[in-house]
Structures are given as structure tokens and as C-alpha cells.
Amino acid sequence: MQPKNTSEKIELADLKTAGIDLSIVVVSYNTADLIGVCLKSLEAVDGCAKEIFVVDNASKDGTVEFVRKNFQSISLIANDNNLGFAAANNQALSLCRGKYILLLNPDMEFLPSSFQFISSFMEANPQIGLAGIKLINPDGSPQESYSCKYPGQKYTTYELKNLKGSIAWVLGAGMVFRSDLIRKLGGFDEDFFVYGEDQDLCLRIRKAGYEIGYIETGLMVHLGGQSERRTPSESLWRKKILAEFIFYRKHYLPRTVSLIARSNLMKASWRMATLKLLLPFYRDKIACEQKLAKYRAISRVISSEILNRG
């Protein structure tokens, strides 16, 4: 897990605890107004020896200064450039000393009692290499945070046969895994800048013979989508579709990738035509424009994919 960037500034907290139960990693990008709640909730976790890392991807909103001033017990890695989610996590993973590693988004509030449930679950289920944790909205309603299918899986033949367990992947906003396993696998694949790295890691873990789990008794409050809240809709969807095709090319046969591309392009073209016809009749013009932006992004990425790779 060698980080691509060599100019990060690492400020390690002075930890005197000999044994670490849990290493916690939070990757931040322009979330100074959110990360304080997250870090306070993590500092409140007791009953375990823990270490906390914040990796900041060159935020411009004062996140580094805020963490440095208010959370001196937390190890801070301040990058000069935005390395993306996968590479930023790898920077901290190479320093983690805990038996388990918990990855969280900065728009998360960790309920202190959840650690005992997490630890007990992982101890009782050695066949599980990585587990997602139940996410809830601020109003207490549940969030969808795991899936039993991979993107494009319905087009595959035997690429995903003989995998362990029924859960395909869990949301990277809140996941825990075994530190020895993640080191064997080499951490996250840094070809994924943002999006798709959680699906890729979960599939690699299953290919290594482990299952993916889901901890219903652990709870985290998650706002969701806060790091990308200022990203225009079309740019956001472009990032997501590009990540999907990195995943497809890595794990699926070329003919499967071609089938996925052509099928999705046809769907996007049809949806754009339909939305343009219906736009004058939509009450919510903004919502309609956002849908159009989504399918424009899908169409452009896939058209480029087909043109460049045949």
C-alpha cells in the first residue's frame, strides 16, 4: 500500500497504548462543517484501545486547520493534492496498528455503543473478511447500505461463480475489516479515484475466500453525499459511470463489458429522448434537468468507452 503522493504532511498523535483494538480512518474533502461531529463521536468510544486517523485530500475550507486545532489526539495526514478516496485510505492503512480497521465518511456520527457490537460480530464470524454497518438517516429511517448484486451482474456468465456468502458489497461510508487481510490484498485499488472502490474491495475479499457481512446491531447516523454536494449533477454522474467501467474491465470478460455498454447506451438514449419530450409538462423542471444531466453523462462516457475499446 504505497501512496502515490510523497508530499503529504503526517502528524501522528502520541499514543502510549501498547495494543490497539481498533484503527479508525476518516477521509475528508471540504467537510470542515461536518467532521467535528464525526470526530467527537469517535473520541467518545470507550471500552477499546483505539487510534484515529484523518486523511485530508487538500481541502480548501479549513478542514486541516480545524482538525489540528480541535483534535490534537488524532493523527492527521494533510495531502497537498486530492488523491481520491482509495489512495487516501491507503495512506492511513499503511500506518494502522489495530486488529480491525473501521473506515468512515466525515458526514457520519458513530454511536459509541456500536463498537462492542462490531467487535463481537467480527470475533464470532471469522469467515467474514469485511462487514458493513447499518446506516440510518438523522430522522432514524434506514439507509440502503449493502447489495446482493454487483453492477452489471445480470450480464455476466461465469465471472462471479463460486463466491462466498450472499452479500456482494457494502457502502464504503461505514465498513470494518480485518487488518491482516487488507494488507494481504494490498489495500484499495488506486485506479478508483472515487466511487467503485468499495465494490471492488468487497469482490476481491470474496475471491480470496471470505464472506461480506452486515452488522445490524451497530448503528451510525449518515447524512450522505456531503463530499460531493457542490459537484454539478452531470460531473457527479460522469465520475460514477467511469468508476463502473473500471470495475467492469477489471472483473468481467470483454464481451460482458461490451454488452453492458451497448445496453446502457440504448437505455440512456431512450431516456433522454423521453425526458426532452416530457420536459414542458414537468412541474419540477429542475428534477427533470438533473435526470437529463445523468443520462447525458452516461451516454457520453459509454460512447467514449465503445469508441476507444470497440
Backbone bond lengths (Angstrom), bond angles and torsions (degrees), N, CA, C in turn:
res aa  C-N    CA-C-N  psi(-1)  N-CA   C-N-CA  omega(-1)  CA-C   N-CA-C  phi
1 M - - - 1.456 - - 1.523 109.88 -
2 Q 1.303 116.46 71.50 1.452 121.39 179.86 1.524 109.75 -92.97
3 P 1.333 118.23 117.28 1.466 119.77 -179.30 1.515 111.36 -65.55
4 K 1.350 116.21 147.05 1.450 121.06 -179.88 1.521 111.42 -70.55
5 N 1.307 117.19 -30.08 1.458 122.04 -174.09 1.525 109.99 -95.20
6 T 1.323 117.99 134.33 1.460 120.99 178.88 1.522 112.05 -110.06
7 S 1.321 117.08 6.11 1.461 120.11 -175.58 1.522 112.67 -107.67
8 E 1.351 116.89 13.87 1.454 118.20 179.50 1.527 110.21 -71.03
9 K 1.310 115.60 150.09 1.457 121.82 178.26 1.529 107.57 -104.06
10 I 1.327 116.67 114.53 1.465 121.62 -175.32 1.519 109.07 -104.64
11 E 1.307 115.90 123.94 1.463 122.18 177.51 1.517 107.64 -119.26
12 L 1.329 116.27 98.94 1.459 120.80 -176.00 1.525 110.23 -86.15
13 A 1.330 115.16 134.21 1.459 119.83 176.60 1.522 109.43 -69.86
14 D 1.309 115.73 152.90 1.464 121.29 179.17 1.526 108.55 -83.20
15 L 1.326 116.29 95.41 1.465 121.14 -178.30 1.515 109.85 -100.78
16 K 1.323 116.31 123.79 1.460 120.49 -178.22 1.523 111.85 -101.06
17 T 1.339 116.46 -4.01 1.456 119.59 -178.96 1.516 109.55 -71.63
18 A 1.318 116.90 130.18 1.463 121.76 -177.07 1.517 111.45 -70.05
19 G 1.343 117.57 -49.15 1.453 121.79 -177.32 1.514 110.90 -110.15
20 I 1.313 116.96 133.77 1.462 121.57 -179.58 1.526 108.53 -108.57
21 D 1.336 116.43 124.75 1.462 120.90 176.28 1.518 111.53 -81.08
22 L 1.321 115.33 -43.14 1.455 120.23 -170.33 1.522 110.76 -137.14
23 S 1.327 115.86 126.67 1.462 121.81 170.43 1.525 107.68 -103.64
24 I 1.319 116.31 131.79 1.471 121.49 -177.39 1.522 108.59 -117.89
25 V 1.323 115.91 131.06 1.462 121.11 -177.89 1.528 109.10 -123.73
26 V 1.331 115.79 128.03 1.464 122.83 176.95 1.519 107.76 -123.51
27 V 1.329 117.26 120.17 1.462 121.95 175.71 1.526 108.20 -98.42
28 S 1.327 115.93 128.99 1.465 120.53 -174.73 1.520 111.50 -122.52
29 Y 1.330 114.33 144.92 1.464 121.04 172.90 1.526 107.92 -147.34
30 N 1.324 115.96 103.58 1.470 122.70 179.07 1.527 112.49 56.41
31 T 1.320 116.39 51.52 1.467 120.61 178.69 1.535 111.24 -128.68
32 A 1.323 115.89 38.72 1.465 119.84 -179.30 1.519 112.48 -59.95
33 D 1.336 116.96 -29.43 1.459 120.62 -178.70 1.517 112.87 -81.96
34 L 1.332 117.65 -4.14 1.464 121.14 -175.91 1.527 113.39 -120.14
35 I 1.324 116.83 -33.07 1.456 119.86 -167.24 1.527 112.92 -68.03
36 G 1.327 117.89 -23.10 1.464 120.07 -179.65 1.515 112.85 -61.03
37 V 1.328 117.19 -43.26 1.469 121.18 178.58 1.523 109.96 -61.78
38 C 1.323 115.73 -43.04 1.460 120.64 -179.99 1.527 111.25 -61.31
39 L 1.324 116.71 -50.48 1.460 120.15 -175.70 1.530 112.33 -68.33
40 K 1.323 117.56 -35.52 1.466 119.82 175.86 1.523 110.83 -62.72
41 S 1.333 115.96 -40.42 1.471 118.91 179.63 1.523 110.62 -66.92
42 L 1.318 117.67 -32.52 1.467 120.49 178.65 1.520 111.54 -73.59
43 E 1.321 116.91 -38.93 1.461 119.59 177.92 1.524 111.48 -64.62
44 A 1.338 117.13 -25.81 1.459 121.41 -179.10 1.524 112.98 -77.36
45 V 1.328 117.45 -11.16 1.472 120.60 179.18 1.524 108.99 -66.70
46 D 1.333 116.14 124.23 1.459 119.58 176.33 1.525 108.91 -124.06
47 G 1.313 115.64 179.80 1.464 119.75 -180.00 1.514 112.97 83.19
48 C 1.348 117.20 6.09 1.458 119.98 177.59 1.520 108.94 -153.57
49 A 1.325 115.39 152.83 1.460 120.72 173.28 1.525 107.05 -85.79
50 K 1.318 116.22 120.89 1.465 119.85 -173.28 1.520 111.03 -131.57
51 E 1.313 114.49 160.56 1.454 122.36 169.83 1.526 106.84 -135.15
52 I 1.326 116.20 145.39 1.464 121.30 -175.56 1.518 109.13 -125.08
53 F 1.325 116.04 131.13 1.458 122.70 176.52 1.526 109.63 -117.70
54 V 1.310 116.49 137.22 1.455 122.06 167.58 1.526 107.13 -115.44
55 V 1.318 115.77 125.45 1.464 120.97 174.83 1.525 106.84 -110.80
56 D 1.325 116.18 115.46 1.459 119.88 -178.49 1.524 110.17 -102.28
57 N 1.329 115.52 127.73 1.464 122.19 -176.40 1.533 111.57 -93.73
58 A 1.343 115.05 61.43 1.470 121.41 174.67 1.527 112.42 59.61
59 S 1.327 116.20 47.55 1.465 120.63 177.11 1.525 110.57 -62.64
60 K 1.336 115.70 149.43 1.464 121.59 179.50 1.525 111.93 -109.41
61 D 1.337 116.42 6.41 1.468 119.66 -173.49 1.523 113.09 -108.86
62 G 1.321 117.91 14.15 1.457 120.43 177.96 1.518 114.62 87.10
63 T 1.314 118.66 15.77 1.466 121.03 -179.51 1.525 111.42 -59.07
64 V 1.321 117.34 -46.26 1.472 121.18 -177.93 1.520 110.59 -60.13
65 E 1.314 116.46 -47.64 1.470 120.39 -179.38 1.525 111.14 -63.22
66 F 1.338 116.60 -38.05 1.456 120.88 179.60 1.524 110.86 -64.48
67 V 1.315 117.66 -46.31 1.464 121.39 -179.69 1.521 110.23 -66.63
68 R 1.315 116.31 -43.44 1.466 120.63 -178.40 1.539 111.17 -61.18
69 K 1.324 116.39 -37.83 1.462 120.63 -176.99 1.518 112.82 -78.14
70 N 1.337 116.99 -39.08 1.460 120.26 -169.37 1.531 114.94 -103.97
71 F 1.325 118.18 -12.02 1.470 119.98 -175.74 1.519 109.81 -137.36
72 Q 1.342 114.78 68.90 1.458 119.37 -176.34 1.529 113.35 -70.57
73 S 1.331 118.04 -16.79 1.459 120.14 179.59 1.527 112.04 -83.75
74 I 1.321 116.10 -1.27 1.462 121.25 -176.94 1.524 109.72 -102.62
75 S 1.321 116.86 136.39 1.465 122.15 177.91 1.524 109.16 -77.35
76 L 1.320 115.98 128.67 1.459 121.64 -174.30 1.524 110.38 -116.55
77 I 1.327 115.41 131.11 1.461 121.99 172.16 1.523 106.28 -116.03
78 A 1.324 116.64 114.33 1.470 121.46 -176.60 1.519 108.98 -108.47
79 N 1.315 116.49 108.10 1.459 121.36 -179.25 1.521 111.62 -83.29
80 D 1.320 115.94 145.33 1.465 121.39 175.89 1.521 111.58 -79.55
81 N 1.340 116.39 -19.76 1.462 121.77 -179.50 1.517 108.97 -133.01
82 N 1.324 115.89 157.84 1.464 120.66 175.84 1.523 108.12 -80.08
83 L 1.328 116.10 106.72 1.465 121.34 -176.89 1.515 113.07 -86.76
84 G 1.331 117.15 -9.79 1.453 119.95 -174.75 1.517 111.06 92.86
85 F 1.330 114.89 167.17 1.472 121.05 -173.45 1.523 112.37 -68.19
86 A 1.326 117.26 -45.33 1.467 120.49 -175.55 1.526 111.26 -64.19
87 A 1.330 116.59 -51.11 1.463 120.24 -177.54 1.528 111.72 -64.71
88 A 1.329 117.41 -37.42 1.468 120.83 179.53 1.525 110.74 -64.73
89 N 1.315 117.08 -42.53 1.464 119.50 176.52 1.521 111.27 -61.45
90 N 1.332 116.87 -41.14 1.459 120.01 -179.21 1.524 112.30 -61.29
91 Q 1.330 116.75 -33.47 1.465 119.61 177.24 1.531 110.94 -57.45
92 A 1.330 116.10 -44.85 1.454 119.67 -178.96 1.525 111.48 -76.74
93 L 1.334 117.06 -37.05 1.464 119.82 -177.54 1.521 111.51 -58.06
94 S 1.319 116.49 -34.01 1.463 119.60 -179.57 1.529 112.12 -68.60
95 L 1.340 117.60 -15.24 1.459 122.32 -179.25 1.530 112.99 -104.70
96 C 1.330 117.09 -14.28 1.469 120.77 -174.30 1.523 111.78 -66.65
97 R 1.349 115.36 139.01 1.462 121.05 -179.80 1.520 113.00 -116.26
98 G 1.323 117.51 0.15 1.459 120.41 -176.29 1.517 113.35 -77.11
99 K 1.315 115.45 158.23 1.459 121.43 174.65 1.521 109.91 -66.43
100 Y 1.332 115.31 -38.34 1.458 121.74 176.75 1.524 108.99 -120.22
101 I 1.319 115.13 150.24 1.460 121.12 178.69 1.524 108.24 -122.20
102 L 1.309 116.12 127.29 1.457 123.08 -179.71 1.519 108.73 -109.88
103 L 1.327 116.26 122.77 1.459 121.63 176.24 1.516 109.62 -103.19
104 L 1.328 116.16 131.49 1.459 121.13 -179.85 1.518 110.75 -134.53
105 N 1.320 115.94 147.90 1.454 121.14 168.49 1.526 109.39 -79.61
106 P 1.332 118.13 155.13 1.471 120.19 -178.20 1.523 113.94 -72.41
107 D 1.337 117.77 -12.04 1.474 120.66 178.22 1.521 110.63 -94.01
108 M 1.319 115.40 37.03 1.455 122.85 -174.66 1.525 110.25 -122.04
109 E 1.318 116.06 145.78 1.463 121.10 170.37 1.521 107.38 -119.70
110 F 1.316 116.05 116.72 1.459 122.10 -176.17 1.524 109.21 -89.41
111 L 1.324 116.87 123.45 1.464 120.32 178.30 1.524 108.43 -78.96
112 P 1.335 118.16 120.36 1.464 121.84 -170.41 1.526 115.08 -52.21
113 S 1.327 118.01 -36.54 1.458 120.42 -178.11 1.525 112.28 -68.38
114 S 1.332 117.11 -14.44 1.463 120.55 -175.40 1.517 112.70 -65.67
115 F 1.348 117.83 -27.27 1.461 118.24 -176.62 1.519 112.18 -59.93
116 Q 1.330 116.87 -40.87 1.465 119.01 -178.71 1.521 110.84 -61.61
117 F 1.335 116.38 -38.68 1.463 119.68 177.49 1.526 111.02 -66.53
118 I 1.315 116.45 -40.10 1.461 121.21 -179.62 1.530 110.39 -64.03
119 S 1.328 115.93 -49.92 1.458 121.03 -179.20 1.524 111.67 -60.99
120 S 1.338 116.03 -45.76 1.465 119.98 -179.38 1.523 111.37 -62.66
121 F 1.334 116.19 -40.30 1.465 120.46 -179.57 1.524 111.05 -63.67
122 M 1.322 117.38 -47.01 1.458 120.48 -178.19 1.528 111.35 -68.10
123 E 1.317 117.22 -36.85 1.465 120.38 178.39 1.525 111.24 -66.38
124 A 1.327 116.74 -37.41 1.463 121.42 -176.60 1.524 112.99 -80.99
125 N 1.328 117.67 -12.01 1.465 121.08 -174.86 1.528 110.73 -130.32
126 P 1.335 117.35 73.23 1.471 119.92 -177.30 1.526 113.67 -64.73
127 Q 1.346 116.84 -15.91 1.468 119.54 178.99 1.526 112.14 -77.79
128 I 1.337 116.86 -10.62 1.469 121.52 -179.37 1.524 109.69 -95.17
129 G 1.313 115.72 120.79 1.459 120.33 -179.45 1.507 113.36 -88.42
130 L 1.325 116.07 -28.95 1.469 122.09 -177.55 1.517 108.11 -148.45
131 A 1.320 116.55 141.72 1.470 120.58 179.99 1.524 110.44 -136.10
132 G 1.314 114.52 141.74 1.447 120.74 171.50 1.511 110.04 -88.33
133 I 1.308 115.80 159.75 1.461 121.58 -178.90 1.519 108.67 -118.44
134 K 1.314 116.66 139.21 1.457 121.37 -176.60 1.524 111.22 -58.50
135 L 1.325 115.20 126.22 1.459 121.69 179.87 1.521 109.59 -107.06
136 I 1.322 115.27 139.91 1.456 120.37 177.09 1.523 109.84 -128.05
137 N 1.323 116.13 153.90 1.454 121.81 174.32 1.529 109.56 -76.07
138 P 1.329 117.89 163.69 1.466 120.14 178.61 1.526 113.81 -55.12
139 D 1.355 117.82 -26.53 1.467 119.93 178.55 1.523 112.97 -85.85
140 G 1.350 117.16 3.64 1.458 121.14 177.33 1.517 114.97 93.27
141 S 1.318 117.60 -8.52 1.467 120.33 178.99 1.534 109.80 -73.87
142 P 1.324 117.38 148.26 1.475 119.94 -175.86 1.521 112.32 -75.99
143 Q 1.327 115.43 151.61 1.452 122.26 173.13 1.526 109.68 -106.95
144 E 1.315 115.66 148.37 1.457 119.68 174.65 1.524 108.33 -76.38
145 S 1.319 117.24 115.43 1.461 119.25 -172.38 1.525 113.29 -131.53
146 Y 1.325 117.84 9.78 1.462 119.19 173.33 1.523 108.91 -151.28
147 S 1.325 115.26 164.22 1.459 120.64 -179.05 1.524 109.61 -143.38
148 C 1.299 115.48 149.94 1.469 121.17 176.39 1.527 111.39 -98.28
149 K 1.331 117.42 5.96 1.453 122.46 179.63 1.526 109.76 -134.43
150 Y 1.326 115.33 147.50 1.456 120.73 173.25 1.528 109.44 -91.32
151 P 1.331 117.68 159.00 1.466 119.29 175.97 1.532 110.38 -56.01
152 G 1.318 115.72 134.58 1.456 119.70 176.74 1.510 115.54 69.39
153 Q 1.325 117.88 10.97 1.465 120.16 -173.45 1.529 112.71 -62.12
154 K 1.324 117.73 -31.31 1.461 120.01 -176.96 1.530 112.36 -65.42
155 Y 1.335 117.22 -16.33 1.463 120.49 179.32 1.529 112.65 -92.58
156 T 1.335 117.65 -6.38 1.463 120.44 -176.55 1.523 111.07 -79.52
157 T 1.335 114.67 163.67 1.462 120.56 175.76 1.526 108.57 -109.11
158 Y 1.331 116.70 -85.87 1.467 119.08 -178.79 1.531 112.54 -114.00
159 E 1.349 118.07 11.38 1.464 120.22 -177.09 1.532 113.25 -62.61
160 L 1.334 116.53 -29.16 1.466 119.86 -173.84 1.530 111.94 -115.87
161 K 1.305 116.86 28.36 1.466 120.97 179.65 1.529 110.83 -79.46
162 N 1.326 115.12 153.04 1.473 123.45 171.10 1.525 113.87 62.91
163 L 1.331 116.73 31.41 1.460 120.19 174.66 1.519 110.10 -86.42
164 K 1.319 116.34 148.94 1.459 121.83 -178.87 1.531 110.89 -78.88
165 G 1.345 116.08 141.12 1.458 121.42 173.19 1.513 113.69 77.07
166 S 1.325 115.26 174.60 1.470 121.15 -176.84 1.522 113.39 -106.92
167 I 1.322 118.49 -19.40 1.463 121.13 179.79 1.519 108.68 -85.19
168 A 1.327 116.36 129.08 1.464 121.25 -178.38 1.533 111.25 -82.50
169 W 1.316 116.53 -50.50 1.461 119.48 -177.30 1.522 110.45 -159.08
170 V 1.316 115.36 159.27 1.458 122.00 178.32 1.527 108.73 -124.30
171 L 1.304 115.75 156.55 1.458 121.96 -177.22 1.529 110.74 -66.22
172 G 1.336 115.31 132.55 1.458 119.70 -178.48 1.510 114.71 -68.58
173 A 1.329 117.83 -7.21 1.464 120.97 178.98 1.516 112.45 -63.74
174 G 1.331 117.29 -25.59 1.460 121.66 179.19 1.512 110.59 -155.60
175 M 1.328 117.13 99.40 1.463 120.63 -179.78 1.525 109.94 -143.93
176 V 1.323 116.01 150.76 1.462 121.75 178.03 1.525 108.47 -127.66
177 F 1.323 116.63 140.83 1.459 119.22 178.84 1.522 110.30 -146.35
178 R 1.318 114.41 168.81 1.460 121.90 -179.06 1.527 109.16 -80.05
179 S 1.318 116.41 128.60 1.462 120.04 -174.53 1.526 112.03 -65.56
180 D 1.334 117.71 -36.16 1.463 119.06 -179.68 1.523 110.66 -65.94
181 L 1.323 117.50 -35.83 1.452 121.30 -179.92 1.524 111.40 -69.74
182 I 1.323 117.07 -44.11 1.468 119.59 -177.72 1.525 110.42 -64.40
183 R 1.322 117.28 -31.36 1.468 119.61 177.87 1.527 111.08 -71.23
184 K 1.327 116.26 -38.94 1.471 119.74 176.72 1.523 111.06 -60.76
185 L 1.329 116.19 -35.87 1.464 121.24 -177.80 1.526 112.91 -84.00
186 G 1.325 117.01 -9.42 1.459 120.18 178.55 1.510 115.04 81.97
187 G 1.343 117.27 19.08 1.455 120.20 177.75 1.518 112.71 76.13
188 F 1.312 115.60 -159.32 1.461 121.56 179.16 1.530 110.63 -74.57
189 D 1.309 115.81 151.36 1.460 122.09 173.25 1.526 108.10 -78.93
190 E 1.324 117.35 115.04 1.456 121.46 -174.44 1.525 113.47 -78.59
191 D 1.326 117.68 1.16 1.468 119.54 169.63 1.528 110.54 -66.96
192 F 1.333 116.06 -22.55 1.469 121.66 175.32 1.525 107.74 -87.63
193 F 1.327 116.96 115.80 1.467 120.19 179.08 1.519 110.17 -79.38
194 V 1.308 115.67 -52.12 1.460 122.14 174.02 1.526 106.72 -155.24
195 Y 1.308 116.49 140.91 1.470 125.38 -174.13 1.540 110.64 77.33
196 G 1.313 114.74 141.32 1.453 121.44 174.93 1.513 115.07 87.25
197 E 1.340 117.62 -21.08 1.461 119.15 -177.51 1.525 112.13 -68.05
198 D 1.346 117.14 -28.99 1.463 119.91 178.44 1.542 110.61 -71.77
199 Q 1.330 116.69 -40.75 1.459 120.42 177.41 1.524 110.92 -64.19
200 D 1.316 115.53 -42.67 1.466 120.63 179.39 1.523 111.66 -62.45
201 L 1.335 117.35 -47.19 1.459 120.40 -178.70 1.519 111.03 -63.01
202 C 1.329 116.85 -42.66 1.465 119.69 179.61 1.525 111.62 -62.14
203 L 1.324 117.35 -40.38 1.462 119.89 178.84 1.523 110.91 -67.36
204 R 1.307 117.78 -40.16 1.471 120.44 177.76 1.519 111.14 -63.65
205 I 1.315 117.39 -36.95 1.461 120.85 177.71 1.523 110.52 -65.78
206 R 1.332 117.08 -41.59 1.471 120.09 177.67 1.520 110.98 -66.58
207 K 1.317 117.21 -38.27 1.464 120.08 177.02 1.522 111.63 -64.90
208 A 1.328 116.30 -25.66 1.470 121.03 177.29 1.523 112.01 -80.91
209 G 1.346 117.58 -0.32 1.457 121.01 174.74 1.511 115.86 101.18
210 Y 1.342 117.59 8.50 1.459 121.77 179.70 1.533 110.62 -106.07
211 E 1.326 115.04 164.78 1.458 121.11 174.87 1.525 110.09 -100.82
212 I 1.334 115.23 161.23 1.461 122.19 170.74 1.528 107.47 -101.77
213 G 1.315 117.03 132.03 1.463 121.17 -177.75 1.521 112.54 -111.38
214 Y 1.320 114.76 174.52 1.467 121.75 179.11 1.522 107.85 -143.52
215 I 1.337 116.42 121.27 1.463 121.79 -173.76 1.525 108.91 -99.05
216 E 1.301 116.39 100.32 1.473 120.62 -177.16 1.518 112.33 -75.79
217 T 1.335 117.25 -24.83 1.468 120.04 -176.07 1.520 112.47 -82.33
218 G 1.337 117.30 -17.89 1.454 120.33 174.14 1.522 108.71 -87.63
219 L 1.310 117.30 143.00 1.466 120.08 -176.62 1.521 110.99 -131.83
220 M 1.324 115.07 140.75 1.457 120.65 172.85 1.520 108.62 -139.06
221 V 1.316 116.15 136.39 1.461 121.47 175.55 1.519 107.55 -85.39
222 H 1.328 116.36 126.64 1.466 121.49 -174.07 1.521 110.09 -129.20
223 L 1.331 115.68 123.87 1.469 119.41 176.75 1.516 110.59 -75.05
224 G 1.319 117.64 -46.88 1.456 121.93 174.24 1.517 114.23 88.83
225 G 1.348 116.05 131.33 1.458 122.31 172.87 1.517 116.01 68.97
226 Q 1.330 118.36 17.90 1.457 119.41 -172.54 1.531 113.55 -76.20
227 S 1.320 117.68 -31.53 1.469 119.16 179.52 1.521 111.77 -67.81
228 E 1.343 116.97 -24.54 1.462 121.14 -177.49 1.534 111.93 -108.57
229 R 1.320 117.03 17.09 1.467 118.95 -173.66 1.525 112.66 -67.32
230 R 1.338 117.16 -21.57 1.466 119.83 179.91 1.530 112.25 -98.53
231 T 1.327 117.14 0.86 1.462 120.80 -178.37 1.521 110.05 -82.05
232 P 1.332 118.75 128.49 1.475 120.28 176.73 1.519 111.70 -56.44
233 S 1.331 116.03 148.35 1.457 121.43 -173.56 1.519 112.95 -54.95
234 E 1.327 117.04 -46.58 1.466 119.55 -176.89 1.523 111.30 -65.51
235 S 1.323 118.29 -39.37 1.469 121.80 177.95 1.523 111.07 -64.92
236 L 1.327 115.94 -38.98 1.458 120.93 179.34 1.528 110.51 -62.29
237 W 1.330 116.40 -47.39 1.459 119.68 -179.64 1.521 111.42 -67.29
238 R 1.313 117.43 -33.53 1.461 120.21 176.45 1.525 110.49 -60.54
239 K 1.326 117.42 -44.27 1.466 121.16 177.68 1.525 111.00 -59.50
240 K 1.329 116.15 -43.58 1.457 119.95 -177.33 1.529 111.84 -65.95
241 I 1.339 116.89 -42.74 1.454 119.82 -178.18 1.526 110.72 -70.68
242 L 1.317 117.86 -38.87 1.465 120.35 175.91 1.525 110.86 -59.27
243 A 1.338 116.48 -42.19 1.467 120.25 178.45 1.525 111.13 -64.06
244 E 1.324 116.99 -39.33 1.464 119.87 178.18 1.523 111.01 -59.54
245 F 1.324 117.10 -40.82 1.459 118.97 -177.38 1.524 112.42 -74.86
246 I 1.316 117.92 -26.59 1.470 119.48 170.02 1.524 109.07 -62.82
247 F 1.323 115.78 -43.64 1.472 121.33 178.55 1.524 110.30 -62.33
248 Y 1.339 117.76 -47.50 1.461 121.62 -178.45 1.527 111.26 -59.53
249 R 1.335 115.83 -48.62 1.462 119.30 -176.60 1.520 111.87 -65.43
250 K 1.325 116.46 -29.87 1.465 120.20 -178.98 1.523 112.38 -76.17
251 H 1.340 117.31 -38.03 1.460 120.12 -168.89 1.529 114.94 -113.24
252 Y 1.328 118.53 -15.18 1.463 120.49 -174.81 1.525 111.28 -112.63
253 L 1.316 114.94 157.96 1.459 121.57 175.44 1.532 110.32 -66.77
254 P 1.336 117.74 150.45 1.474 120.50 179.95 1.524 113.13 -54.49
255 R 1.337 117.82 -40.20 1.463 119.10 -179.59 1.530 111.51 -67.43
256 T 1.342 117.28 -30.32 1.459 120.83 176.15 1.531 110.36 -68.67
257 V 1.330 116.35 -44.03 1.466 120.78 178.73 1.524 110.16 -60.81
258 S 1.330 117.10 -42.58 1.466 121.12 178.96 1.519 111.16 -62.67
259 L 1.326 116.79 -41.47 1.460 121.24 179.24 1.531 110.68 -64.10
260 I 1.317 116.94 -43.54 1.468 121.62 178.26 1.526 110.14 -61.38
261 A 1.319 116.18 -45.97 1.466 120.62 -177.45 1.523 111.47 -60.91
262 R 1.315 117.09 -48.81 1.462 120.41 -176.29 1.528 111.76 -68.89
263 S 1.317 116.71 -37.27 1.459 120.13 178.49 1.528 111.36 -66.14
264 N 1.331 116.67 -44.60 1.467 120.59 -179.42 1.521 112.29 -69.93
265 L 1.330 116.53 -33.13 1.458 119.65 176.97 1.526 110.84 -65.77
266 M 1.323 116.27 -41.30 1.458 120.43 178.32 1.530 110.93 -62.95
267 K 1.348 115.39 -42.29 1.460 119.75 179.40 1.530 110.94 -65.07
268 A 1.335 116.77 -43.31 1.465 120.40 -179.21 1.522 111.16 -63.80
269 S 1.325 117.12 -41.41 1.469 121.01 179.71 1.532 110.95 -63.14
270 W 1.319 115.70 -42.66 1.461 120.06 179.40 1.528 111.30 -65.50
271 R 1.330 116.80 -41.58 1.461 120.55 -179.29 1.530 111.04 -66.83
272 M 1.332 117.60 -38.85 1.468 119.68 178.43 1.526 111.25 -64.18
273 A 1.310 115.87 -43.22 1.461 119.60 179.05 1.526 111.27 -62.17
274 T 1.330 116.33 -42.51 1.460 121.22 179.86 1.528 111.83 -65.32
275 L 1.330 116.49 -44.39 1.462 120.74 -178.53 1.526 111.54 -65.18
276 K 1.320 117.35 -38.23 1.468 120.53 179.26 1.528 110.89 -64.80
277 L 1.325 115.45 -37.61 1.464 119.29 178.07 1.526 111.88 -68.13
278 L 1.327 115.83 -36.94 1.461 120.63 -175.00 1.525 113.94 -89.67
279 L 1.330 117.18 -11.38 1.470 120.78 -175.41 1.532 113.28 -51.75
280 P 1.358 120.32 -43.90 1.475 119.32 -179.69 1.525 113.65 -61.38
281 F 1.338 116.95 -20.77 1.461 120.55 -175.54 1.535 112.92 -99.75
282 Y 1.343 117.14 -4.87 1.459 120.78 179.52 1.521 110.09 -75.36
283 R 1.313 116.54 133.68 1.465 119.99 172.78 1.524 110.27 -73.16
284 D 1.335 114.83 -42.18 1.462 120.04 -178.91 1.524 108.50 -96.44
285 K 1.320 115.87 88.30 1.463 120.97 -177.30 1.534 111.60 -65.34
286 I 1.330 116.71 -34.60 1.468 120.48 -179.06 1.527 110.20 -64.21
287 A 1.330 116.70 -44.59 1.464 120.65 179.26 1.524 111.02 -61.42
288 C 1.322 115.79 -40.06 1.459 120.43 178.87 1.530 110.65 -65.16
289 E 1.325 117.05 -42.95 1.457 121.02 179.00 1.524 111.09 -63.26
290 Q 1.336 116.89 -36.46 1.460 120.57 178.38 1.534 111.11 -66.21
291 K 1.324 116.16 -38.19 1.457 119.37 176.32 1.524 110.85 -65.50
292 L 1.330 115.91 -41.45 1.463 119.96 176.72 1.529 111.03 -60.67
293 A 1.325 116.22 -41.92 1.466 120.57 178.96 1.527 110.55 -61.53
294 K 1.326 116.18 -39.91 1.459 120.87 178.35 1.529 110.88 -58.98
295 Y 1.327 116.02 -51.08 1.460 119.06 -175.33 1.524 112.17 -74.64
296 R 1.330 118.25 -26.07 1.463 120.50 172.10 1.528 110.05 -63.87
297 A 1.339 115.47 -44.67 1.468 120.01 179.35 1.522 110.51 -62.44
298 I 1.331 116.58 -45.46 1.464 120.54 179.03 1.520 110.37 -59.28
299 S 1.334 116.44 -46.33 1.460 121.28 -178.13 1.522 111.99 -61.92
300 R 1.330 116.55 -43.96 1.465 119.79 -178.18 1.522 112.32 -67.44
301 V 1.321 117.14 -43.84 1.465 119.98 -179.98 1.523 110.90 -64.50
302 I 1.323 116.27 -45.67 1.468 119.58 -177.69 1.517 110.98 -68.53
303 S 1.319 118.82 -40.26 1.457 121.47 178.02 1.528 110.36 -59.63
304 S 1.331 116.61 -41.26 1.461 121.02 176.66 1.520 110.83 -65.35
305 E 1.319 115.55 -40.33 1.473 121.01 178.74 1.525 110.43 -59.86
306 I 1.323 117.38 -47.98 1.460 121.79 -179.15 1.532 111.06 -65.77
307 L 1.346 116.39 -41.39 1.453 121.15 -178.63 1.531 111.36 -64.75
308 N 1.342 116.63 -42.80 1.448 120.51 -174.30 1.532 113.46 -80.18
309 R 1.333 116.45 -27.12 1.463 118.67 -173.54 1.525 113.24 -116.92
310 G 1.337 116.42 -10.47 1.464 118.83 176.92 1.504 112.72 76.31
